[in-house]
Amino acid sequence: MNEIKQRLRTSRNWLSLIDELEAEAEKLEDRKERSRRLYILGQACEELFLRKDKAMVNYQKAFKLFPQDTRPLVRARNIYREMGNLRMVAKLMEFQLKVTTVVEERAKLMQDLAEIYIDLRMADQARAILDDVRSFLPGSKGLEEVRSIVGVDK
């Protein structure tokens, strides 16, 4: 991010700078490094340039290149949440669940997804996810509160 800020100071056209930075990132051979650069560029687009549309494109590319790094999904999810697009928030959570292996993180993500499903009036899907969480992590913090909202028996 510091490199981007430095280049901003000397650039006359910020939009062309975004294009330059994207092109530079795309030339990198190492997928993990390219993903990292696109993620940082996404952050810059979101925070410095106030171009969330460009940020979303870079977050999507970053995640596709290196799905083990879920930070781009989290950032994109926050943007969709701000926009009120809960269907996309749920979709990105589903993607994140596919690559998340730590049991506690999966449980928390599944509970959050169940809450989104509740907001989307998809109670059956919420119940199914909460049943899954209960099966592999019965004492998960907050599980019973969310389960009571959707009417799942204890």
Secondary structure as GFF3:
##gff-version 3
##sequence-region A 1 154
A	DSSP	alpha_helix	2	10	.	.	.	ID=ss1
A	DSSP	alpha_helix	14	27	.	.	.	ID=ss2
A	DSSP	alpha_helix	31	47	.	.	.	ID=ss3
A	DSSP	alpha_helix	52	65	.	.	.	ID=ss4
A	DSSP	alpha_helix	71	83	.	.	.	ID=ss5
A	DSSP	alpha_helix	86	99	.	.	.	ID=ss6
A	DSSP	alpha_helix	103	119	.	.	.	ID=ss7
A	DSSP	alpha_helix	123	136	.	.	.	ID=ss8
A	DSSP	alpha_helix	143	150	.	.	.	ID=ss9
###
